């Protein structure tokens, strides 16, 4: 690796300090007021224009002039309700909150790209919207950004996620589906409480719930096309309060992950048939509560290939990565705007959302340079189409 010149060393130090500053003071979704204030100050000090939008947290800046095309680059700024265990000198100072998904890395990267783009603003053939998005972890922050009008007239959009599965210096994306659609469900099973010694005098909600849990897996194994990936997981069971009483009610909670939108629409119907049928057979009652999350992230082939080309030019080791069952609300943008979502390798580490998660900070500057170049070249590409 070539040694950094003085300018790159200075920018690296600045962006690492930004990342560590954010890491020390993580804020959860829709609470990112202090984070937004810091970003506003840093951008204002760099004379970067910030759009006046109805966003309580998060913001969108704009670089460039004239009537050329508009490209957007996006990062997410929220943290997670996790108690940090890294013992880093800049570990979270807020109990129970941590940047355990690397959004501090994302924010520093895209801020760096904005600073680089500002230096060559007069050379841009259009405008770049720089999006610092709140509430990604809820799965719905992107919808608020779209509703704000901040991405109006954007012709292409790009976003990133760090990847502990890729070494530093590696880059990954793919055409088509990248991350899964993410939905949450709750199931309430109501029976009739009774003494555990006389179960015939009640309706056993626990046995009914157990049968529902088992049968729900037939949606994946017997009702779904076997070549279409689907995950259905029950992740929480709550029922009963002592050892010798059959409870009246059991609550279940879980998630469904899909890539195919038609399958996604069918699964709650299939679940309802199973849940209500088993409950009726047992003399119980059961109800499904369905909470839609973000859809699958579907990269546009032209822009995914373009993102890989720019990454190769930047010296990244480029990979076509496999499908991921995690979710990402960047998907809402891609439903309305062509673009691509990419992964930046940050070295082997604990998994995302782990209390000891960390990133390789040497990956920040190359990623910032990459996104600045990606935005600039995308503008030129769009200008050539005009």
C-alpha positions in Angstrom: 0.0 0.0 0.0 1.4 3.4 -1.0 1.9 5.9 1.9 -0.6 8.7 2.2 0.3 12.1 1.1 0.0 15.0 3.5 -3.5 16.0 2.3 -4.8 12.5 2.5 -3.3 12.1 6.0 -5.1 15.2 7.2 -8.4 14.1 5.7 -8.0 10.6 7.2 -7.3 12.0 10.6 -10.3 14.3 10.3 -12.7 11.5 9.2 -11.5 9.1 11.9 -12.1 11.7 14.5 -15.6 12.3 13.1 -16.3 8.6 13.3 -15.0 8.4 16.9 -17.0 11.5 17.9 -20.2 9.9 16.6 -19.2 6.6 18.2 -18.9 8.1 21.6 -22.4 9.6 21.5 -24.7 7.2 19.6 -28.3 8.1 19.2 -31.2 5.8 18.4 -33.7 6.1 15.5 -35.6 9.4 15.5 -33.5 10.7 18.4 -30.5 11.7 16.3 -30.8 15.4 17.2 -27.2 15.9 18.4 -25.8 13.8 15.5 -27.8 16.0 13.1 -26.4 19.2 14.8 -22.9 18.0 14.5 -23.4 17.2 10.8 -25.0 20.6 10.2 -22.0 22.3 11.8 -19.4 20.3 9.9 -21.1 20.9 6.6 -21.7 24.6 7.2 -18.1 25.0 8.2 -17.2 23.6 4.8 -19.6 26.0 3.0 -21.8 23.1 1.9 -25.4 24.0 1.3 -28.0 22.2 3.4 -31.5 21.9 2.0 -34.4 23.3 4.0 -36.6 20.2 4.5 -39.2 19.1 7.0 -36.9 16.5 8.7 -36.7 16.5 12.4 -33.5 14.5 12.3 -31.1 13.8 9.5 -30.5 16.2 6.7 -29.7 16.5 3.0 -26.9 18.7 1.6 -26.3 19.6 -2.0 -23.1 20.3 -3.9 -22.9 21.6 -7.5 -24.6 24.2 -9.5 -26.6 24.6 -12.7 -29.4 22.6 -14.3 -27.6 19.3 -14.9 -28.6 15.9 -13.6 -28.8 15.2 -9.9 -27.2 12.2 -8.2 -27.6 11.2 -4.5 -25.3 9.4 -2.2 -26.7 8.2 1.1 -25.6 7.0 4.6 -27.6 6.2 7.7 -26.9 7.9 11.1 -28.8 6.0 13.8 -27.4 3.6 16.4 -28.7 0.5 18.2 -30.0 -0.2 21.8 -27.0 -2.4 22.6 -24.6 -2.1 25.6 -21.1 -1.8 24.1 -18.4 -4.3 25.1 -15.5 -3.2 22.9 -13.4 -1.4 25.6 -12.3 1.0 22.9 -10.9 4.3 24.1 -13.7 6.0 22.2 -16.4 3.5 23.3 -20.0 4.7 23.7 -20.5 7.0 26.6 -24.3 6.5 26.5 -25.4 3.4 28.5 -27.4 0.9 26.5 -26.7 2.6 23.1 -24.0 1.7 20.6 -23.0 2.1 16.9 -23.0 -1.7 16.5 -23.9 -1.6 12.8 -21.2 0.8 11.6 -23.4 3.7 10.8 -20.7 5.9 12.3 -18.4 4.5 9.6 -21.0 5.2 6.9 -21.5 8.8 8.1 -17.8 9.6 8.2 -17.4 8.1 4.7 -20.2 10.1 3.1 -19.1 13.3 5.0 -15.7 12.7 3.5 -17.1 12.3 0.0 -19.0 15.6 0.5 -15.8 17.4 1.5 -14.0 16.0 -1.6 -16.9 16.9 -3.9 -16.9 20.4 -2.5 -13.3 20.9 -3.5 -14.2 20.2 -7.1 -17.7 21.7 -7.1 -17.0 23.9 -10.1 -16.0 20.8 -12.2 -19.2 18.9 -11.5 -21.6 18.5 -14.5 -24.7 18.5 -12.2 -25.5 18.4 -8.5 -24.9 15.8 -5.8 -27.5 15.4 -3.0 -25.7 14.1 0.1 -28.2 12.3 2.3 -27.6 11.6 6.0 -30.6 9.5 6.8 -32.2 8.9 10.2 -33.9 5.8 11.5 -32.6 3.1 9.2 -32.8 0.5 12.0 -36.6 1.0 12.1 -36.9 0.0 8.5 -38.9 3.1 7.7 -36.6 6.1 7.9 -36.2 6.2 4.1 -39.9 6.7 3.7 -39.8 9.9 5.7 -37.0 11.2 3.6 -38.9 10.5 0.4 -42.0 12.2 1.9 -39.9 15.3 2.6 -39.3 15.9 -1.1 -35.5 15.9 -0.6 -34.9 13.5 -3.4 -37.1 15.1 -6.0 -35.6 15.0 -9.5 -32.7 12.7 -8.4 -31.7 10.5 -11.4 -29.5 8.0 -9.6 -28.9 7.0 -6.0 -26.1 5.1 -4.3 -25.7 3.8 -0.7 -23.3 1.7 1.3 -23.0 -0.7 4.1 -19.8 -1.8 5.8 -19.2 -5.6 5.7 -17.2 -7.6 8.3 -17.5 -10.5 5.9 -15.2 -8.8 3.4 -11.6 -7.8 4.1 -10.5 -4.2 4.0 -9.9 -3.3 0.4 -12.7 -5.5 -0.9 -16.0 -4.3 -2.5 -19.2 -6.2 -3.2 -22.5 -5.8 -4.8 -24.8 -7.6 -7.3 -27.4 -7.0 -9.9 -31.0 -7.6 -8.8 -32.0 -8.6 -5.2 -29.3 -7.9 -2.6 -31.0 -7.7 0.7 -34.4 -9.3 1.7 -37.8 -7.8 2.3 -38.3 -7.7 6.1 -41.6 -8.2 7.8 -42.5 -8.7 11.5 -45.5 -10.6 12.9 -47.2 -11.2 16.2 -49.6 -14.0 16.9 -51.9 -14.0 19.9 -53.3 -17.4 20.9 -56.2 -17.4 23.4 -57.4 -20.6 25.2 -59.1 -21.2 28.5 -57.0 -21.3 31.6 -57.1 -24.3 33.9 -55.2 -26.1 36.6 -52.3 -28.1 35.1 -53.7 -31.2 36.8 -57.1 -30.9 35.0 -56.3 -29.8 31.4 -59.6 -31.1 30.2 -61.3 -28.2 32.0 -59.5 -25.7 29.8 -58.1 -25.1 26.3 -54.3 -25.3 26.3 -52.9 -22.2 24.6 -49.4 -23.5 24.9 -50.0 -26.7 23.0 -51.9 -24.8 20.4 -49.1 -22.3 20.1 -46.5 -25.1 19.7 -48.5 -26.7 16.9 -48.8 -23.3 15.2 -45.0 -22.8 15.4 -44.3 -26.3 13.9 -46.9 -25.9 11.1 -45.7 -22.5 10.1 -42.5 -24.0 8.8 -44.5 -25.9 6.2 -45.0 -22.6 4.4 -41.2 -22.6 3.7 -40.8 -26.3 3.1 -44.1 -27.3 1.5 -46.1 -24.3 0.3 -43.3 -22.2 -1.2 -41.4 -22.6 -4.5 -38.2 -24.3 -3.3 -36.0 -22.2 -5.6 -37.2 -19.0 -4.0 -35.4 -18.2 -0.7 -37.8 -17.6 2.3 -37.1 -17.5 6.0 -39.8 -17.6 8.6 -38.6 -17.5 12.2 -40.5 -17.4 15.5 -38.2 -15.5 17.8 -40.2 -14.9 20.9 -42.7 -16.9 23.0 -44.4 -15.5 26.0 -47.0 -17.5 28.0 -47.7 -18.7 31.5 -46.7 -17.4 34.9 -46.2 -20.4 37.1 -45.6 -24.2 36.9 -49.0 -25.6 37.7 -51.4 -23.4 35.7 -52.3 -23.6 32.1 -52.3 -19.9 30.9 -55.1 -18.4 29.0 -52.9 -16.6 26.5 -49.7 -17.1 24.6 -48.0 -14.5 22.5 -45.6 -15.3 19.6 -43.4 -12.9 17.6 -41.1 -13.3 14.6 -40.0 -12.3 11.2 -40.4 -13.3 7.6 -37.6 -12.6 5.0 -38.3 -12.8 1.2 -37.0 -11.5 -2.1 -40.1 -12.2 -4.3 -42.8 -9.6 -3.8 -45.6 -12.0 -4.9 -44.5 -14.6 -2.3 -44.2 -11.8 0.3 -47.9 -10.9 -0.3 -49.0 -14.6 -0.1 -47.3 -15.5 3.2 -49.6 -13.6 5.6 -52.5 -15.3 3.9 -50.9 -18.7 4.3 -50.0 -18.0 7.9 -53.6 -16.9 8.7 -55.0 -20.2 7.3 -52.7 -22.2 9.5 -53.1 -20.2 12.6 -56.9 -20.0 12.5 -57.2 -23.6 11.4 -55.1 -25.0 14.2 -56.7 -22.8 16.8 -60.2 -23.8 15.7 -59.3 -27.5 15.9 -58.1 -27.0 19.4 -61.1 -25.0 20.5 -58.9 -21.9 20.9 -58.8 -18.5 19.1 -55.7 -17.1 17.4 -55.0 -13.9 15.4 -52.1 -12.8 13.2 -50.9 -9.2 13.4 -48.6 -8.3 10.4 -46.2 -5.4 10.3 -44.7 -4.7 6.9 -41.1 -3.6 6.8 -38.8 -2.5 3.9 -39.1 -4.5 0.7 -36.1 -6.3 -0.9 -33.3 -4.1 -2.0 -33.3 -4.6 -5.8 -30.2 -3.1 -7.5 -30.6 -1.8 -11.0 -28.2 -3.7 -13.3 -26.8 -0.7 -15.2 -25.9 1.1 -12.0 -24.6 -2.0 -10.1 -22.3 -2.7 -13.0 -21.2 1.0 -13.1 -20.5 0.9 -9.3 -18.3 -2.1 -9.8 -16.4 -0.5 -12.7 -15.7 2.6 -10.6 -14.6 0.4 -7.7 -12.2 -1.5 -10.0 -10.7 1.8 -11.1 -10.3 2.8 -7.4 -8.3 -0.4 -6.8 -10.9 -2.3 -4.8 -11.0 -6.1 -5.0 -14.5 -6.4 -6.5 -16.8 -9.3 -5.6 -20.3 -10.4 -6.8 -21.7 -11.0 -3.3 -24.4 -13.5 -2.5 -28.0 -12.7 -1.5 -28.3 -11.4 2.1 -31.3 -12.1 4.4 -30.7 -8.9 6.3 -32.9 -5.9 5.5 -32.2 -2.4 4.4 -34.6 0.5 3.9 -32.5 1.9 1.0 -34.9 -0.5 -0.9 -37.6 2.2 -0.7 -35.3 4.6 -2.7 -34.6 2.0 -5.3 -38.3 1.5 -5.8 -38.5 5.1 -7.1 -35.0 6.0 -8.3 -32.5 3.9 -10.3 -29.3 3.1 -8.4 -27.3 0.5 -6.5 -26.4 -0.4 -2.9 -22.9 -1.7 -2.2 -20.8 -3.3 0.5 -17.4 -2.0 1.6 -15.1 -4.4 3.3 -14.0 -3.4 6.8 -12.0 -6.4 7.8 -12.8 -9.6 9.8 -14.7 -8.6 13.0 -17.6 -9.5 15.2 -20.9 -9.6 13.3 -23.1 -6.6 12.8 -25.2 -5.8 15.9 -22.7 -7.6 18.2 -21.7 -5.7 21.3 -18.0 -6.0 20.4 -18.5 -5.0 16.7 -15.9 -2.6 15.3 -14.5 -1.5 11.9 -11.1 -1.0 10.3 -10.8 2.8 10.2 -8.3 2.6 7.4 -11.2 1.8 5.1 -12.8 5.2 5.6 -10.7 7.4 3.3 -10.8 5.0 0.3 -14.5 4.7 0.7 -14.9 8.4 0.8 -12.8 8.9 -2.3 -14.8 6.1 -4.0 -18.2 7.7 -3.3 -17.0 11.1 -4.4 -15.7 9.6 -7.7 -18.8 7.5 -8.1 -21.1 10.5 -7.8 -18.9 12.6 -10.2 -18.7 9.9 -12.8 -22.4 9.1 -12.5 -23.2 12.8 -13.3 -20.9 12.6 -16.3 -22.7 9.4 -17.4 -26.1 11.0 -17.0 -24.9 14.1 -18.8 -23.8 12.0 -21.7 -27.3 10.5 -22.0 -29.0 13.9 -22.0 
